[in-house]
Amino acid sequence: MLSSDIVHSSPTPQVILRFESTPSGETFLARRFVTYPFFLTAPFRLDRTPAGMLTTILQSVSGGVYEREQLALSLTVGRNAQAHCTTQSATVVHSMAPEGTASQLVTIHAASGSFVEYLPDPLILFPDASLRTALHVEVEDDTTVIFSDGFLSHDPDARGRHFRSLFSETLVQHADGRRLCADRFTIRGDDWRFALSAKPQSYSACGTVWIITSQSHDELRAVLRNRLGSFPGLYAGVSSLPYSAGVWCRLLAIDAAVLNRGLFAAWSAARVVLTREEPQSRRKAAWV
């Protein structure tokens, strides 16, 4: 499954979390290993549905991603467990030397009957930042996994500079070895600036939401299109994934605020379809 060169060069994960379910249906952290540059807040339960879901919020204690860092996170969600993992706020990817880069690998294993959400806030790519990211998801039968990613280009000096490059790889695979879907792209900052310039609006932020499930594909597509189609400043597309793996949507936004509203709308819509209830806000300084 883990075919990317990011995997082969990655160190031992700085975050290892394993969620398990009690006989009564409540999820708990069976393993928790977190080291620099991450910190994990105390887990808590908030949602009425799924009632046993445990929420964890990752924080950065270093102030972002720096040149030569190799970050790795591993999330395992056991049979019938329900886990929500997010970040405290957007992550800054700092400027780097001409040949410098950084990488981040996230692996998720979702066991049978589990309900998993991995919803980090978008990356903020500073001028000359270069990042390679990979998100690898392994699912068993009868699982639901909702996950997202997003990024925007930002020049704190307002001189019109852009990030150097971003490589992104997303793989979803069944535990029996079948590849369900994959998405890869590489983009340079200059290409991003010109390719996404459109009249009458210029898009500066991008995000993707994946809903891996065997349930309600037609309803998911219809509800997502209805919700995302009403946002000014947002351009969104919704489609089915191969092999009936689920539904995904990609969003282009004029700024970070619009992107955050679009990501929340997509997540909320998926929750309503799959659980028949709106999700509860985590009350943090971000979109979730």
Secondary structure by P-SEA (a helix, b strand, c coil): ccccccccccccccbbbbbbbcccccccccbbbbcccccccbbbbcccccccbbbbbbbbccccccccbbbbbbbbbcccbbbbbbcccbbbbcccccccccbbbbbbbbccbbbbbbbbcbbbbcccbbbbbbbbbbbccbbbbbbccbbbbbcccccbbbbcbbbbbbbbbcccccccccccccccaaaaacccccccbbbcccbbbbbbccccaaaaaaaaaaaaaacccccbbbbbbccccbbbbbbbbccaaaaaaaaaaaaaaaaaaaccbbbbbccccccc
